[in-house]
Amino acid sequence: MTIQFKITNMTCASCARVNENYLLKAKGVLSAKVDFKSGLAAVEYDEKIIGEPKIKEIITKNGYGVI
């Protein structure tokens, strides 16, 4: 399954990379792409292992917002 959402409070391209890396470390996340300019994240995941709320929690725990 793939979800897309907007990440807020990113101030540079490094923020996007940090978010991607944290997402990719999560068990069940198959791929993650975060675009700094648009603020959009696309995450492909195995819904049997991880769900959308947990994916968004990974972002918010790092001090970013999710819309």
TIRO-2110 file (N, C-alpha, C; in Angstrom, 1 decimal):
// TIRO-2110
0.8, -1.2, 0.0, N, 1, A
0.0, 0.0, 0.0, CA, 1, A
0.9, 1.2, 0.0, C, 1, A
0.4, 2.3, -0.6, N, 2, A
1.2, 3.6, -0.7, CA, 2, A
0.3, 4.7, -0.2, C, 2, A
0.9, 5.6, 0.6, N, 3, A
0.2, 6.8, 1.1, CA, 3, A
1.0, 8.0, 0.7, C, 3, A
0.3, 9.1, 0.6, N, 4, A
1.0, 10.4, 0.3, CA, 4, A
0.4, 11.4, 1.3, C, 4, A
1.3, 12.2, 1.9, N, 5, A
0.9, 13.2, 2.8, CA, 5, A
1.9, 14.3, 2.8, C, 5, A
1.5, 15.5, 3.3, N, 6, A
2.4, 16.6, 3.4, CA, 6, A
3.1, 16.7, 4.7, C, 6, A
4.4, 17.0, 4.7, N, 7, A
5.1, 17.2, 5.9, CA, 7, A
5.4, 18.7, 6.1, C, 7, A
5.1, 19.3, 7.2, N, 8, A
5.3, 20.7, 7.5, CA, 8, A
6.6, 20.9, 8.4, C, 8, A
7.0, 22.1, 8.5, N, 9, A
8.2, 22.5, 9.3, CA, 9, A
9.5, 22.1, 8.8, C, 9, A
9.6, 21.6, 7.5, N, 10, A
10.9, 21.3, 6.9, CA, 10, A
11.5, 22.6, 6.4, C, 10, A
12.8, 22.9, 6.8, N, 11, A
13.4, 24.1, 6.4, CA, 11, A
14.5, 24.0, 5.3, C, 11, A
14.9, 22.7, 5.0, N, 12, A
15.9, 22.5, 4.0, CA, 12, A
15.9, 21.1, 3.5, C, 12, A
16.7, 20.8, 2.5, N, 13, A
16.7, 19.5, 1.8, CA, 13, A
17.1, 18.4, 2.8, C, 13, A
18.0, 18.8, 3.7, N, 14, A
18.5, 17.9, 4.7, CA, 14, A
17.3, 17.3, 5.6, C, 14, A
16.3, 18.2, 5.9, N, 15, A
15.2, 17.8, 6.6, CA, 15, A
14.4, 16.6, 5.9, C, 15, A
14.3, 16.8, 4.6, N, 16, A
13.7, 15.7, 3.8, CA, 16, A
14.4, 14.4, 3.9, C, 16, A
15.8, 14.5, 3.8, N, 17, A
16.6, 13.3, 3.9, CA, 17, A
16.4, 12.6, 5.3, C, 17, A
16.4, 13.4, 6.3, N, 18, A
16.3, 12.9, 7.7, CA, 18, A
15.0, 12.2, 7.8, C, 18, A
13.9, 12.8, 7.3, N, 19, A
12.6, 12.1, 7.3, CA, 19, A
12.6, 10.8, 6.5, C, 19, A
13.2, 10.8, 5.4, N, 20, A
13.2, 9.6, 4.5, CA, 20, A
14.0, 8.5, 5.3, C, 20, A
15.1, 8.9, 5.9, N, 21, A
15.9, 7.9, 6.6, CA, 21, A
15.2, 7.3, 7.8, C, 21, A
14.5, 8.1, 8.6, N, 22, A
13.7, 7.6, 9.7, CA, 22, A
12.6, 6.6, 9.2, C, 22, A
11.9, 7.0, 8.1, N, 23, A
10.9, 6.2, 7.6, CA, 23, A
11.4, 4.8, 7.1, C, 23, A
12.5, 4.9, 6.4, N, 24, A
13.1, 3.7, 5.8, CA, 24, A
13.6, 2.7, 6.9, C, 24, A
13.9, 3.2, 8.1, N, 25, A
14.4, 2.4, 9.2, CA, 25, A
13.2, 1.6, 9.9, C, 25, A
12.0, 2.0, 9.6, N, 26, A
10.8, 1.4, 10.3, CA, 26, A
10.5, 0.1, 9.6, C, 26, A
10.3, -0.9, 10.4, N, 27, A
9.9, -2.2, 9.9, CA, 27, A
8.6, -2.1, 9.2, C, 27, A
8.6, -2.6, 8.0, N, 28, A
7.3, -2.6, 7.2, CA, 28, A
7.3, -1.5, 6.1, C, 28, A
8.2, -0.5, 6.2, N, 29, A
8.3, 0.5, 5.2, CA, 29, A
9.1, 0.0, 4.1, C, 29, A
8.6, -0.1, 2.9, N, 30, A
9.3, -0.6, 1.7, CA, 30, A
10.0, 0.5, 0.9, C, 30, A
9.5, 1.7, 0.9, N, 31, A
10.1, 2.8, 0.2, CA, 31, A
9.6, 4.1, 0.8, C, 31, A
10.4, 5.1, 0.7, N, 32, A
10.0, 6.4, 1.2, CA, 32, A
10.7, 7.5, 0.4, C, 32, A
9.9, 8.4, -0.1, N, 33, A
10.4, 9.6, -0.9, CA, 33, A
9.8, 10.8, -0.3, C, 33, A
10.7, 11.8, 0.1, N, 34, A
10.2, 13.1, 0.6, CA, 34, A
10.8, 14.2, -0.2, C, 34, A
9.9, 15.0, -0.7, N, 35, A
10.3, 16.2, -1.5, CA, 35, A
10.3, 17.4, -0.7, C, 35, A
11.4, 18.1, -0.5, N, 36, A
11.5, 19.3, 0.3, CA, 36, A
10.7, 20.4, -0.3, C, 36, A
10.8, 20.6, -1.6, N, 37, A
10.2, 21.8, -2.2, CA, 37, A
8.6, 21.7, -2.1, C, 37, A
8.0, 20.6, -2.3, N, 38, A
6.6, 20.5, -2.2, CA, 38, A
6.1, 20.1, -0.8, C, 38, A
7.1, 19.5, -0.1, N, 39, A
6.7, 19.0, 1.3, CA, 39, A
6.0, 17.7, 1.3, C, 39, A
5.9, 17.1, 0.1, N, 40, A
5.1, 15.8, 0.0, CA, 40, A
6.0, 14.6, 0.3, C, 40, A
5.4, 13.6, 0.9, N, 41, A
6.0, 12.3, 1.2, CA, 41, A
5.2, 11.3, 0.6, C, 41, A
5.8, 10.3, 0.0, N, 42, A
5.2, 9.1, -0.6, CA, 42, A
5.8, 7.9, 0.1, C, 42, A
5.0, 7.1, 0.8, N, 43, A
5.5, 6.0, 1.5, CA, 43, A
4.8, 4.7, 1.1, C, 43, A
5.6, 3.7, 0.7, N, 44, A
5.1, 2.4, 0.3, CA, 44, A
5.3, 1.5, 1.5, C, 44, A
4.3, 0.8, 2.0, N, 45, A
4.5, 0.0, 3.2, CA, 45, A
3.7, -1.3, 3.1, C, 45, A
4.1, -2.2, 4.0, N, 46, A
3.3, -3.5, 4.1, CA, 46, A
2.3, -3.3, 5.3, C, 46, A
1.1, -3.2, 4.9, N, 47, A
0.0, -2.9, 5.9, CA, 47, A
-0.2, -4.0, 6.9, C, 47, A
0.4, -5.2, 6.7, N, 48, A
0.4, -6.2, 7.7, CA, 48, A
1.4, -6.0, 8.8, C, 48, A
2.3, -5.1, 8.6, N, 49, A
3.4, -4.9, 9.5, CA, 49, A
3.3, -3.5, 10.2, C, 49, A
2.9, -2.5, 9.4, N, 50, A
2.9, -1.1, 9.9, CA, 50, A
1.7, -0.4, 9.3, C, 50, A
1.1, 0.5, 10.0, N, 51, A
-0.1, 1.2, 9.5, CA, 51, A
0.2, 2.7, 9.3, C, 51, A
-0.7, 3.4, 8.7, N, 52, A
-0.6, 4.8, 8.4, CA, 52, A
-0.4, 5.7, 9.7, C, 52, A
-1.1, 5.4, 10.8, N, 53, A
-0.9, 6.2, 12.0, CA, 53, A
0.6, 6.1, 12.5, C, 53, A
1.1, 4.9, 12.5, N, 54, A
2.5, 4.7, 13.0, CA, 54, A
3.5, 5.5, 12.1, C, 54, A
3.3, 5.4, 10.8, N, 55, A
4.1, 6.1, 9.8, CA, 55, A
4.1, 7.6, 10.1, C, 55, A
2.9, 8.2, 10.3, N, 56, A
2.8, 9.6, 10.6, CA, 56, A
3.4, 9.9, 11.9, C, 56, A
3.3, 9.0, 12.9, N, 57, A
3.9, 9.2, 14.2, CA, 57, A
5.5, 9.3, 14.1, C, 57, A
6.1, 8.6, 13.2, N, 58, A
7.5, 8.7, 13.0, CA, 58, A
7.9, 10.1, 12.7, C, 58, A
7.1, 10.7, 11.8, N, 59, A
7.4, 12.1, 11.4, CA, 59, A
7.2, 13.1, 12.6, C, 59, A
6.1, 13.0, 13.2, N, 60, A
5.8, 13.9, 14.3, CA, 60, A
6.7, 13.8, 15.5, C, 60, A
7.2, 12.6, 15.8, N, 61, A
8.1, 12.4, 16.9, CA, 61, A
9.5, 13.1, 16.6, C, 61, A
9.8, 13.4, 15.3, N, 62, A
11.0, 14.1, 15.0, CA, 62, A
10.8, 15.6, 14.9, C, 62, A
9.6, 16.1, 15.3, N, 63, A
9.4, 17.5, 15.4, CA, 63, A
8.8, 18.1, 14.1, C, 63, A
8.3, 17.3, 13.2, N, 64, A
7.7, 17.8, 12.0, CA, 64, A
6.2, 17.6, 12.1, C, 64, A
5.5, 18.3, 11.3, N, 65, A
4.0, 18.2, 11.2, CA, 65, A
3.6, 17.4, 10.1, C, 65, A
2.4, 16.8, 10.2, N, 66, A
1.8, 16.0, 9.1, CA, 66, A
0.4, 16.5, 8.8, C, 66, A
0.1, 16.7, 7.5, N, 67, A
-1.2, 17.2, 7.0, CA, 67, A
-1.8, 16.1, 6.2, C, 67, A
END
